[in-house]
């Protein structure tokens, strides 16, 4: 299983780097990464993460088609904004979700807490990743903010599952997401300033 995790981690990193620079080849690489992670998560019985790999394959096909059609010289013009309020809403929903999904801790069943927490993180990361990928297909610059939040959740989940390669990967991806969010925002402002 470690070999498949390494392949999944490397192809995911390559995919994110390509997408960061708005290179449509990131999408086919994403398909390979999703297949590898799908195999890994199926073996680990992480249902949410397994299911999302299937959706990622579909989204990657849509992203590939959408980005390949986009032949404009300055593609950042589609990198629309998401209000800080919406990002804060996602964080609030996360804490409410974790609170309600880990009811075993609150009712004296500490032995079930870890499995409840893992399951909760799994489903929450799935929801966030779907949302972030959808935004990325249409080049919303806010997709990188959502990916940063998702990366934090996945770092925690992979640490609890002792998937060290994947945990290390998502630490790197968190840095890339933050840097890309800043760069796309700056590029978006510059592009819109030139158009005025």
HELIX and SHEET records of a PDB file:
HELIX    1   1 UNK A    2  UNK A   20  1                                  19    
HELIX    2   2 UNK A   25  UNK A   44  1                                  20    
HELIX    3   3 UNK A   47  UNK A   69  1                                  23    
HELIX    4   4 UNK A   75  UNK A   78  5                                   4    
HELIX    5   5 UNK A   84  UNK A  101  1                                  18    
HELIX    6   6 UNK A  103  UNK A  106  1                                   4    
HELIX    7   7 UNK A  110  UNK A  137  1                                  28    
HELIX    8   8 UNK A  143  UNK A  160  1                                  18    
HELIX    9   9 UNK A  164  UNK A  195  1                                  32    
END                                                                             
